[in-house]
Amino acid sequence: MDASAIALARENALPIVVFDIHEPGGFARVLRGEGRFTKITDER
């Protein structure tokens, strides 16, 4: 992820979700709101 992607996410109030793409079934679990991930938001 580069600085431009982070800036676009911030400008459009989009969260950034960080997870291990190499974990089997990890992406599907993240989509369901399960598994191990970190959600970065600009909530204060």
mmCIF entry with sequence, helices, sheets and N, C-alpha, C, O atoms, coordinates in Angstrom:
data_MODEL
# 
_entry.id   MODEL 
# 
_entity.id                         1 
_entity.type                       polymer 
_entity.pdbx_number_of_molecules   1 
# 
_entity_poly.entity_id                      1 
_entity_poly.type                           'polypeptide(L)' 
_entity_poly.nstd_linkage                   no 
_entity_poly.nstd_monomer                   no 
_entity_poly.pdbx_seq_one_letter_code       MDASAIALARENALPIVVFDIHEPGGFARVLRGEGRFTKITDER 
_entity_poly.pdbx_seq_one_letter_code_can   MDASAIALARENALPIVVFDIHEPGGFARVLRGEGRFTKITDER 
_entity_poly.pdbx_strand_id                 A 
# 
loop_
_entity_poly_seq.entity_id 
_entity_poly_seq.num 
_entity_poly_seq.mon_id 
_entity_poly_seq.hetero 
1 1  MET n 
1 2  ASP n 
1 3  ALA n 
1 4  SER n 
1 5  ALA n 
1 6  ILE n 
1 7  ALA n 
1 8  LEU n 
1 9  ALA n 
1 10 ARG n 
1 11 GLU n 
1 12 ASN n 
1 13 ALA n 
1 14 LEU n 
1 15 PRO n 
1 16 ILE n 
1 17 VAL n 
1 18 VAL n 
1 19 PHE n 
1 20 ASP n 
1 21 ILE n 
1 22 HIS n 
1 23 GLU n 
1 24 PRO n 
1 25 GLY n 
1 26 GLY n 
1 27 PHE n 
1 28 ALA n 
1 29 ARG n 
1 30 VAL n 
1 31 LEU n 
1 32 ARG n 
1 33 GLY n 
1 34 GLU n 
1 35 GLY n 
1 36 ARG n 
1 37 PHE n 
1 38 THR n 
1 39 LYS n 
1 40 ILE n 
1 41 THR n 
1 42 ASP n 
1 43 GLU n 
1 44 ARG n 
# 
_struct_asym.id          A 
_struct_asym.entity_id   1 
# 
loop_
_struct_conf.conf_type_id 
_struct_conf.id 
_struct_conf.pdbx_PDB_helix_id 
_struct_conf.beg_label_comp_id 
_struct_conf.beg_label_asym_id 
_struct_conf.beg_label_seq_id 
_struct_conf.pdbx_beg_PDB_ins_code 
_struct_conf.end_label_comp_id 
_struct_conf.end_label_asym_id 
_struct_conf.end_label_seq_id 
_struct_conf.pdbx_end_PDB_ins_code 
_struct_conf.beg_auth_comp_id 
_struct_conf.beg_auth_asym_id 
_struct_conf.beg_auth_seq_id 
_struct_conf.end_auth_comp_id 
_struct_conf.end_auth_asym_id 
_struct_conf.end_auth_seq_id 
_struct_conf.pdbx_PDB_helix_class 
_struct_conf.details 
_struct_conf.pdbx_PDB_helix_length 
HELX_P HELX_P1 AA1 ALA A 3  ? GLU A 11 ? ALA A 3  GLU A 11 1 ? 9 
HELX_P HELX_P2 AA2 GLY A 26 ? LEU A 31 ? GLY A 26 LEU A 31 1 ? 6 
# 
_struct_conf_type.id          HELX_P 
_struct_conf_type.criteria    ? 
_struct_conf_type.reference   ? 
# 
_struct_sheet.id               AA1 
_struct_sheet.type             ? 
_struct_sheet.number_strands   2 
_struct_sheet.details          ? 
# 
_struct_sheet_order.sheet_id     AA1 
_struct_sheet_order.range_id_1   1 
_struct_sheet_order.range_id_2   2 
_struct_sheet_order.offset       ? 
_struct_sheet_order.sense        anti-parallel 
# 
loop_
_struct_sheet_range.sheet_id 
_struct_sheet_range.id 
_struct_sheet_range.beg_label_comp_id 
_struct_sheet_range.beg_label_asym_id 
_struct_sheet_range.beg_label_seq_id 
_struct_sheet_range.pdbx_beg_PDB_ins_code 
_struct_sheet_range.end_label_comp_id 
_struct_sheet_range.end_label_asym_id 
_struct_sheet_range.end_label_seq_id 
_struct_sheet_range.pdbx_end_PDB_ins_code 
_struct_sheet_range.beg_auth_comp_id 
_struct_sheet_range.beg_auth_asym_id 
_struct_sheet_range.beg_auth_seq_id 
_struct_sheet_range.end_auth_comp_id 
_struct_sheet_range.end_auth_asym_id 
_struct_sheet_range.end_auth_seq_id 
AA1 1 ILE A 16 ? VAL A 18 ? ILE A 16 VAL A 18 
AA1 2 THR A 38 ? ILE A 40 ? THR A 38 ILE A 40 
# 
loop_
_atom_site.group_PDB 
_atom_site.id 
_atom_site.type_symbol 
_atom_site.label_atom_id 
_atom_site.label_alt_id 
_atom_site.label_comp_id 
_atom_site.label_asym_id 
_atom_site.label_entity_id 
_atom_site.label_seq_id 
_atom_site.pdbx_PDB_ins_code 
_atom_site.Cartn_x 
_atom_site.Cartn_y 
_atom_site.Cartn_z 
_atom_site.occupancy 
_atom_site.B_iso_or_equiv 
_atom_site.pdbx_formal_charge 
_atom_site.auth_seq_id 
_atom_site.auth_comp_id 
_atom_site.auth_asym_id 
_atom_site.auth_atom_id 
_atom_site.pdbx_PDB_model_num 
ATOM 1   N N  . MET A 1 1  ? 0.852   -1.160  0.000  1.00 0.00 ? 1  MET A N  1 
ATOM 2   C CA . MET A 1 1  ? 0.000   0.000   0.000  1.00 0.00 ? 1  MET A CA 1 
ATOM 3   C C  . MET A 1 1  ? 0.899   1.224   0.000  1.00 0.00 ? 1  MET A C  1 
ATOM 4   O O  . MET A 1 1  ? 1.830   1.323   0.799  1.00 0.00 ? 1  MET A O  1 
ATOM 5   N N  . ASP A 1 2  ? 0.618   2.144   -0.892 1.00 0.00 ? 2  ASP A N  1 
ATOM 6   C CA . ASP A 1 2  ? 1.449   3.337   -0.970 1.00 0.00 ? 2  ASP A CA 1 
ATOM 7   C C  . ASP A 1 2  ? 0.734   4.556   -0.391 1.00 0.00 ? 2  ASP A C  1 
ATOM 8   O O  . ASP A 1 2  ? -0.430  4.477   0.000  1.00 0.00 ? 2  ASP A O  1 
ATOM 9   N N  . ALA A 1 3  ? 1.439   5.674   -0.343 1.00 0.00 ? 3  ALA A N  1 
ATOM 10  C CA . ALA A 1 3  ? 0.898   6.892   0.258  1.00 0.00 ? 3  ALA A CA 1 
ATOM 11  C C  . ALA A 1 3  ? -0.335  7.397   -0.485 1.00 0.00 ? 3  ALA A C  1 
ATOM 12  O O  . ALA A 1 3  ? -1.247  7.942   0.137  1.00 0.00 ? 3  ALA A O  1 
ATOM 13  N N  . SER A 1 4  ? -0.375  7.226   -1.799 1.00 0.00 ? 4  SER A N  1 
ATOM 14  C CA . SER A 1 4  ? -1.535  7.679   -2.568 1.00 0.00 ? 4  SER A CA 1 
ATOM 15  C C  . SER A 1 4  ? -2.790  6.901   -2.187 1.00 0.00 ? 4  SER A C  1 
ATOM 16  O O  . SER A 1 4  ? -3.864  7.487   -2.050 1.00 0.00 ? 4  SER A O  1 
ATOM 17  N N  . ALA A 1 5  ? -2.664  5.602   -2.016 1.00 0.00 ? 5  ALA A N  1 
ATOM 18  C CA . ALA A 1 5  ? -3.807  4.770   -1.629 1.00 0.00 ? 5  ALA A CA 1 
ATOM 19  C C  . ALA A 1 5  ? -4.308  5.151   -0.237 1.00 0.00 ? 5  ALA A C  1 
ATOM 20  O O  . ALA A 1 5  ? -5.514  5.194   0.003  1.00 0.00 ? 5  ALA A O  1 
ATOM 21  N N  . ILE A 1 6  ? -3.396  5.423   0.663  1.00 0.00 ? 6  ILE A N  1 
ATOM 22  C CA . ILE A 1 6  ? -3.780  5.823   2.010  1.00 0.00 ? 6  ILE A CA 1 
ATOM 23  C C  . ILE A 1 6  ? -4.482  7.180   1.975  1.00 0.00 ? 6  ILE A C  1 
ATOM 24  O O  . ILE A 1 6  ? -5.488  7.378   2.657  1.00 0.00 ? 6  ILE A O  1 
ATOM 25  N N  . ALA A 1 7  ? -3.960  8.104   1.188  1.00 0.00 ? 7  ALA A N  1 
ATOM 26  C CA . ALA A 1 7  ? -4.580  9.424   1.076  1.00 0.00 ? 7  ALA A CA 1 
ATOM 27  C C  . ALA A 1 7  ? -5.981  9.327   0.487  1.00 0.00 ? 7  ALA A C  1 
ATOM 28  O O  . ALA A 1 7  ? -6.899  9.993   0.966  1.00 0.00 ? 7  ALA A O  1 
ATOM 29  N N  . LEU A 1 8  ? -6.159  8.509   -0.540 1.00 0.00 ? 8  LEU A N  1 
ATOM 30  C CA . LEU A 1 8  ? -7.484  8.334   -1.141 1.00 0.00 ? 8  LEU A CA 1 
ATOM 31  C C  . LEU A 1 8  ? -8.472  7.733   -0.145 1.00 0.00 ? 8  LEU A C  1 
ATOM 32  O O  . LEU A 1 8  ? -9.626  8.154   -0.074 1.00 0.00 ? 8  LEU A O  1 
ATOM 33  N N  . ALA A 1 9  ? -8.020  6.767   0.607  1.00 0.00 ? 9  ALA A N  1 
ATOM 34  C CA . ALA A 1 9  ? -8.887  6.157   1.620  1.00 0.00 ? 9  ALA A CA 1 
ATOM 35  C C  . ALA A 1 9  ? -9.288  7.189   2.666  1.00 0.00 ? 9  ALA A C  1 
ATOM 36  O O  . ALA A 1 9  ? -10.450 7.247   3.070  1.00 0.00 ? 9  ALA A O  1 
ATOM 37  N N  . ARG A 1 10 ? -8.345  7.990   3.100  1.00 0.00 ? 10 ARG A N  1 
ATOM 38  C CA . ARG A 1 10 ? -8.632  9.010   4.111  1.00 0.00 ? 10 ARG A CA 1 
ATOM 39  C C  . ARG A 1 10 ? -9.600  10.063  3.572  1.00 0.00 ? 10 ARG A C  1 
ATOM 40  O O  . ARG A 1 10 ? -10.558 10.430  4.253  1.00 0.00 ? 10 ARG A O  1 
ATOM 41  N N  . GLU A 1 11 ? -9.358  10.544  2.364  1.00 0.00 ? 11 GLU A N  1 
ATOM 42  C CA . GLU A 1 11 ? -10.211 11.581  1.761  1.00 0.00 ? 11 GLU A CA 1 
ATOM 43  C C  . GLU A 1 11 ? -11.644 11.110  1.565  1.00 0.00 ? 11 GLU A C  1 
ATOM 44  O O  . GLU A 1 11 ? -12.576 11.912  1.621  1.00 0.00 ? 11 GLU A O  1 
ATOM 45  N N  . ASN A 1 12 ? -11.824 9.815   1.335  1.00 0.00 ? 12 ASN A N  1 
ATOM 46  C CA . ASN A 1 12 ? -13.154 9.268   1.067  1.00 0.00 ? 12 ASN A CA 1 
ATOM 47  C C  . ASN A 1 12 ? -13.740 8.500   2.246  1.00 0.00 ? 12 ASN A C  1 
ATOM 48  O O  . ASN A 1 12 ? -14.723 7.774   2.094  1.00 0.00 ? 12 ASN A O  1 
ATOM 49  N N  . ALA A 1 13 ? -13.133 8.661   3.424  1.00 0.00 ? 13 ALA A N  1 
ATOM 50  C CA . ALA A 1 13 ? -13.603 8.023   4.657  1.00 0.00 ? 13 ALA A CA 1 
ATOM 51  C C  . ALA A 1 13 ? -13.771 6.514   4.505  1.00 0.00 ? 13 ALA A C  1 
ATOM 52  O O  . ALA A 1 13 ? -14.736 5.941   5.011  1.00 0.00 ? 13 ALA A O  1 
ATOM 53  N N  . LEU A 1 14 ? -12.830 5.866   3.806  1.00 0.00 ? 14 LEU A N  1 
ATOM 54  C CA . LEU A 1 14 ? -12.851 4.414   3.622  1.00 0.00 ? 14 LEU A CA 1 
ATOM 55  C C  . LEU A 1 14 ? -11.907 3.763   4.620  1.00 0.00 ? 14 LEU A C  1 
ATOM 56  O O  . LEU A 1 14 ? -10.766 4.202   4.762  1.00 0.00 ? 14 LEU A O  1 
ATOM 57  N N  . PRO A 1 15 ? -12.360 2.724   5.315  1.00 0.00 ? 15 PRO A N  1 
ATOM 58  C CA . PRO A 1 15 ? -11.459 2.030   6.240  1.00 0.00 ? 15 PRO A CA 1 
ATOM 59  C C  . PRO A 1 15 ? -10.428 1.208   5.464  1.00 0.00 ? 15 PRO A C  1 
ATOM 60  O O  . PRO A 1 15 ? -10.657 0.823   4.317  1.00 0.00 ? 15 PRO A O  1 
ATOM 61  N N  . ILE A 1 16 ? -9.311  0.952   6.098  1.00 0.00 ? 16 ILE A N  1 
ATOM 62  C CA . ILE A 1 16 ? -8.274  0.084   5.541  1.00 0.00 ? 16 ILE A CA 1 
ATOM 63  C C  . ILE A 1 16 ? -8.271  -1.176  6.393  1.00 0.00 ? 16 ILE A C  1 
ATOM 64  O O  . ILE A 1 16 ? -8.170  -1.102  7.618  1.00 0.00 ? 16 ILE A O  1 
ATOM 65  N N  . VAL A 1 17 ? -8.380  -2.331  5.749  1.00 0.00 ? 17 VAL A N  1 
ATOM 66  C CA . VAL A 1 17 ? -8.398  -3.601  6.462  1.00 0.00 ? 17 VAL A CA 1 
ATOM 67  C C  . VAL A 1 17 ? -7.092  -4.330  6.158  1.00 0.00 ? 17 VAL A C  1 
ATOM 68  O O  . VAL A 1 17 ? -6.756  -4.571  4.999  1.00 0.00 ? 17 VAL A O  1 
ATOM 69  N N  . VAL A 1 18 ? -6.365  -4.675  7.215  1.00 0.00 ? 18 VAL A N  1 
ATOM 70  C CA . VAL A 1 18 ? -5.071  -5.349  7.090  1.00 0.00 ? 18 VAL A CA 1 
ATOM 71  C C  . VAL A 1 18 ? -5.226  -6.779  7.591  1.00 0.00 ? 18 VAL A C  1 
ATOM 72  O O  . VAL A 1 18 ? -5.689  -7.009  8.709  1.00 0.00 ? 18 VAL A O  1 
ATOM 73  N N  . PHE A 1 19 ? -4.829  -7.756  6.739  1.00 0.00 ? 19 PHE A N  1 
ATOM 74  C CA . PHE A 1 19 ? -4.933  -9.159  7.118  1.00 0.00 ? 19 PHE A CA 1 
ATOM 75  C C  . PHE A 1 19 ? -3.881  -9.953  6.368  1.00 0.00 ? 19 PHE A C  1 
ATOM 76  O O  . PHE A 1 19 ? -3.245  -9.437  5.448  1.00 0.00 ? 19 PHE A O  1 
ATOM 77  N N  . ASP A 1 20 ? -3.695  -11.211 6.757  1.00 0.00 ? 20 ASP A N  1 
ATOM 78  C CA . ASP A 1 20 ? -2.710  -12.094 6.137  1.00 0.00 ? 20 ASP A CA 1 
ATOM 79  C C  . ASP A 1 20 ? -3.349  -12.794 4.936  1.00 0.00 ? 20 ASP A C  1 
ATOM 80  O O  . ASP A 1 20 ? -4.172  -13.694 5.106  1.00 0.00 ? 20 ASP A O  1 
ATOM 81  N N  . ILE A 1 21 ? -2.977  -12.390 3.749  1.00 0.00 ? 21 ILE A N  1 
ATOM 82  C CA . ILE A 1 21 ? -3.548  -12.962 2.524  1.00 0.00 ? 21 ILE A CA 1 
ATOM 83  C C  . ILE A 1 21 ? -3.101  -14.414 2.333  1.00 0.00 ? 21 ILE A C  1 
ATOM 84  O O  . ILE A 1 21 ? -3.719  -15.157 1.570  1.00 0.00 ? 21 ILE A O  1 
ATOM 85  N N  . HIS A 1 22 ? -2.036  -14.818 3.020  1.00 0.00 ? 22 HIS A N  1 
ATOM 86  C CA . HIS A 1 22 ? -1.517  -16.182 2.863  1.00 0.00 ? 22 HIS A CA 1 
ATOM 87  C C  . HIS A 1 22 ? -2.209  -17.194 3.785  1.00 0.00 ? 22 HIS A C  1 
ATOM 88  O O  . HIS A 1 22 ? -1.998  -18.399 3.649  1.00 0.00 ? 22 HIS A O  1 
ATOM 89  N N  . GLU A 1 23 ? -3.024  -16.714 4.710  1.00 0.00 ? 23 GLU A N  1 
ATOM 90  C CA . GLU A 1 23 ? -3.756  -17.611 5.600  1.00 0.00 ? 23 GLU A CA 1 
ATOM 91  C C  . GLU A 1 23 ? -4.892  -18.270 4.817  1.00 0.00 ? 23 GLU A C  1 
ATOM 92  O O  . GLU A 1 23 ? -5.735  -17.567 4.261  1.00 0.00 ? 23 GLU A O  1 
ATOM 93  N N  . PRO A 1 24 ? -4.932  -19.591 4.762  1.00 0.00 ? 24 PRO A N  1 
ATOM 94  C CA . PRO A 1 24 ? -5.991  -20.268 4.006  1.00 0.00 ? 24 PRO A CA 1 
ATOM 95  C C  . PRO A 1 24 ? -7.384  -19.861 4.493  1.00 0.00 ? 24 PRO A C  1 
ATOM 96  O O  . PRO A 1 24 ? -7.691  -19.960 5.681  1.00 0.00 ? 24 PRO A O  1 
ATOM 97  N N  . GLY A 1 25 ? -8.212  -19.406 3.569  1.00 0.00 ? 25 GLY A N  1 
ATOM 98  C CA . GLY A 1 25 ? -9.573  -18.981 3.891  1.00 0.00 ? 25 GLY A CA 1 
ATOM 99  C C  . GLY A 1 25 ? -9.648  -17.640 4.592  1.00 0.00 ? 25 GLY A C  1 
ATOM 100 O O  . GLY A 1 25 ? -10.729 -17.211 4.996  1.00 0.00 ? 25 GLY A O  1 
ATOM 101 N N  . GLY A 1 26 ? -8.514  -16.972 4.743  1.00 0.00 ? 26 GLY A N  1 
ATOM 102 C CA . GLY A 1 26 ? -8.466  -15.716 5.484  1.00 0.00 ? 26 GLY A CA 1 
ATOM 103 C C  . GLY A 1 26 ? -9.291  -14.611 4.856  1.00 0.00 ? 26 GLY A C  1 
ATOM 104 O O  . GLY A 1 26 ? -9.983  -13.881 5.566  1.00 0.00 ? 26 GLY A O  1 
ATOM 105 N N  . PHE A 1 27 ? -9.234  -14.472 3.547  1.00 0.00 ? 27 PHE A N  1 
ATOM 106 C CA . PHE A 1 27 ? -9.973  -13.412 2.865  1.00 0.00 ? 27 PHE A CA 1 
ATOM 107 C C  . PHE A 1 27 ? -11.477 -13.582 3.054  1.00 0.00 ? 27 PHE A C  1 
ATOM 108 O O  . PHE A 1 27 ? -12.181 -12.609 3.327  1.00 0.00 ? 27 PHE A O  1 
ATOM 109 N N  . ALA A 1 28 ? -11.970 -14.801 2.914  1.00 0.00 ? 28 ALA A N  1 
ATOM 110 C CA . ALA A 1 28 ? -13.404 -15.067 3.078  1.00 0.00 ? 28 ALA A CA 1 
ATOM 111 C C  . ALA A 1 28 ? -13.837 -14.755 4.511  1.00 0.00 ? 28 ALA A C  1 
ATOM 112 O O  . ALA A 1 28 ? -14.913 -14.198 4.725  1.00 0.00 ? 28 ALA A O  1 
ATOM 113 N N  . ARG A 1 29 ? -13.002 -15.113 5.496  1.00 0.00 ? 29 ARG A N  1 
ATOM 114 C CA . ARG A 1 29 ? -13.354 -14.818 6.889  1.00 0.00 ? 29 ARG A CA 1 
ATOM 115 C C  . ARG A 1 29 ? -13.401 -13.315 7.136  1.00 0.00 ? 29 ARG A C  1 
ATOM 116 O O  . ARG A 1 29 ? -14.279 -12.830 7.850  1.00 0.00 ? 29 ARG A O  1 
ATOM 117 N N  . VAL A 1 30 ? -12.469 -12.582 6.554  1.00 0.00 ? 30 VAL A N  1 
ATOM 118 C CA . VAL A 1 30 ? -12.463 -11.124 6.714  1.00 0.00 ? 30 VAL A CA 1 
ATOM 119 C C  . VAL A 1 30 ? -13.735 -10.530 6.114  1.00 0.00 ? 30 VAL A C  1 
ATOM 120 O O  . VAL A 1 30 ? -14.332 -9.628  6.702  1.00 0.00 ? 30 VAL A O  1 
ATOM 121 N N  . LEU A 1 31 ? -14.149 -11.021 4.964  1.00 0.00 ? 31 LEU A N  1 
ATOM 122 C CA . LEU A 1 31 ? -15.375 -10.521 4.336  1.00 0.00 ? 31 LEU A CA 1 
ATOM 123 C C  . LEU A 1 31 ? -16.596 -10.763 5.217  1.00 0.00 ? 31 LEU A C  1 
ATOM 124 O O  . LEU A 1 31 ? -17.550 -9.986  5.184  1.00 0.00 ? 31 LEU A O  1 
ATOM 125 N N  . ARG A 1 32 ? -16.571 -11.837 6.003  1.00 0.00 ? 32 ARG A N  1 
ATOM 126 C CA . ARG A 1 32 ? -17.671 -12.142 6.920  1.00 0.00 ? 32 ARG A CA 1 
ATOM 127 C C  . ARG A 1 32 ? -17.515 -11.422 8.263  1.00 0.00 ? 32 ARG A C  1 
ATOM 128 O O  . ARG A 1 32 ? -18.380 -11.532 9.131  1.00 0.00 ? 32 ARG A O  1 
ATOM 129 N N  . GLY A 1 33 ? -16.416 -10.688 8.431  1.00 0.00 ? 33 GLY A N  1 
ATOM 130 C CA . GLY A 1 33 ? -16.166 -9.998  9.692  1.00 0.00 ? 33 GLY A CA 1 
ATOM 131 C C  . GLY A 1 33 ? -15.596 -10.894 10.757 1.00 0.00 ? 33 GLY A C  1 
ATOM 132 O O  . GLY A 1 33 ? -15.654 -10.573 11.944 1.00 0.00 ? 33 GLY A O  1 
ATOM 133 N N  . GLU A 1 34 ? -15.045 -12.019 10.344 1.00 0.00 ? 34 GLU A N  1 
ATOM 134 C CA . GLU A 1 34 ? -14.469 -12.999 11.275 1.00 0.00 ? 34 GLU A CA 1 
ATOM 135 C C  . GLU A 1 34 ? -12.960 -13.040 11.077 1.00 0.00 ? 34 GLU A C  1 
ATOM 136 O O  . GLU A 1 34 ? -12.416 -12.282 10.273 1.00 0.00 ? 34 GLU A O  1 
ATOM 137 N N  . GLY A 1 35 ? -12.293 -13.908 11.796 1.00 0.00 ? 35 GLY A N  1 
ATOM 138 C CA . GLY A 1 35 ? -10.865 -14.123 11.614 1.00 0.00 ? 35 GLY A CA 1 
ATOM 139 C C  . GLY A 1 35 ? -10.025 -13.011 12.208 1.00 0.00 ? 35 GLY A C  1 
ATOM 140 O O  . GLY A 1 35 ? -10.506 -12.171 12.969 1.00 0.00 ? 35 GLY A O  1 
ATOM 141 N N  . ARG A 1 36 ? -8.750  -13.032 11.836 1.00 0.00 ? 36 ARG A N  1 
ATOM 142 C CA . ARG A 1 36 ? -7.794  -12.068 12.372 1.00 0.00 ? 36 ARG A CA 1 
ATOM 143 C C  . ARG A 1 36 ? -7.545  -10.971 11.358 1.00 0.00 ? 36 ARG A C  1 
ATOM 144 O O  . ARG A 1 36 ? -7.061  -11.230 10.256 1.00 0.00 ? 36 ARG A O  1 
ATOM 145 N N  . PHE A 1 37 ? -7.874  -9.750  11.730 1.00 0.00 ? 37 PHE A N  1 
ATOM 146 C CA . PHE A 1 37 ? -7.607  -8.603  10.877 1.00 0.00 ? 37 PHE A CA 1 
ATOM 147 C C  . PHE A 1 37 ? -7.598  -7.339  11.730 1.00 0.00 ? 37 PHE A C  1 
ATOM 148 O O  . PHE A 1 37 ? -8.078  -7.336  12.864 1.00 0.00 ? 37 PHE A O  1 
ATOM 149 N N  . THR A 1 38 ? -7.056  -6.286  11.176 1.00 0.00 ? 38 THR A N  1 
ATOM 150 C CA . THR A 1 38 ? -7.057  -4.979  11.825 1.00 0.00 ? 38 THR A CA 1 
ATOM 151 C C  . THR A 1 38 ? -7.753  -4.008  10.896 1.00 0.00 ? 38 THR A C  1 
ATOM 152 O O  . THR A 1 38 ? -7.448  -3.946  9.705  1.00 0.00 ? 38 THR A O  1 
ATOM 153 N N  . LYS A 1 39 ? -8.687  -3.251  11.442 1.00 0.00 ? 39 LYS A N  1 
ATOM 154 C CA . LYS A 1 39 ? -9.424  -2.273  10.663 1.00 0.00 ? 39 LYS A CA 1 
ATOM 155 C C  . LYS A 1 39 ? -8.976  -0.879  11.102 1.00 0.00 ? 39 LYS A C  1 
ATOM 156 O O  . LYS A 1 39 ? -9.118  -0.502  12.265 1.00 0.00 ? 39 LYS A O  1 
ATOM 157 N N  . ILE A 1 40 ? -8.434  -0.126  10.150 1.00 0.00 ? 40 ILE A N  1 
ATOM 158 C CA . ILE A 1 40 ? -7.926  1.207   10.439 1.00 0.00 ? 40 ILE A CA 1 
ATOM 159 C C  . ILE A 1 40 ? -8.958  2.220   9.933  1.00 0.00 ? 40 ILE A C  1 
ATOM 160 O O  . ILE A 1 40 ? -9.288  2.244   8.748  1.00 0.00 ? 40 ILE A O  1 
ATOM 161 N N  . THR A 1 41 ? -9.460  3.054   10.848 1.00 0.00 ? 41 THR A N  1 
ATOM 162 C CA . THR A 1 41 ? -10.442 4.072   10.487 1.00 0.00 ? 41 THR A CA 1 
ATOM 163 C C  . THR A 1 41 ? -9.992  5.421   11.042 1.00 0.00 ? 41 THR A C  1 
ATOM 164 O O  . THR A 1 41 ? -9.035  5.512   11.810 1.00 0.00 ? 41 THR A O  1 
ATOM 165 N N  . ASP A 1 42 ? -10.698 6.445   10.638 1.00 0.00 ? 42 ASP A N  1 
ATOM 166 C CA . ASP A 1 42 ? -10.391 7.788   11.104 1.00 0.00 ? 42 ASP A CA 1 
ATOM 167 C C  . ASP A 1 42 ? -11.413 8.241   12.139 1.00 0.00 ? 42 ASP A C  1 
ATOM 168 O O  . ASP A 1 42 ? -11.657 9.437   12.296 1.00 0.00 ? 42 ASP A O  1 
ATOM 169 N N  . GLU A 1 43 ? -12.010 7.279   12.845 1.00 0.00 ? 43 GLU A N  1 
ATOM 170 C CA . GLU A 1 43 ? -12.980 7.616   13.873 1.00 0.00 ? 43 GLU A CA 1 
ATOM 171 C C  . GLU A 1 43 ? -12.257 8.179   15.083 1.00 0.00 ? 43 GLU A C  1 
ATOM 172 O O  . GLU A 1 43 ? -11.200 7.681   15.470 1.00 0.00 ? 43 GLU A O  1 
ATOM 173 N N  . ARG A 1 44 ? -12.821 9.205   15.673 1.00 0.00 ? 44 ARG A N  1 
ATOM 174 C CA . ARG A 1 44 ? -12.189 9.819   16.840 1.00 0.00 ? 44 ARG A CA 1 
ATOM 175 C C  . ARG A 1 44 ? -13.121 9.886   17.988 1.00 0.00 ? 44 ARG A C  1 
ATOM 176 O O  . ARG A 1 44 ? -12.752 10.376  19.055 1.00 0.00 ? 44 ARG A O  1 
# 
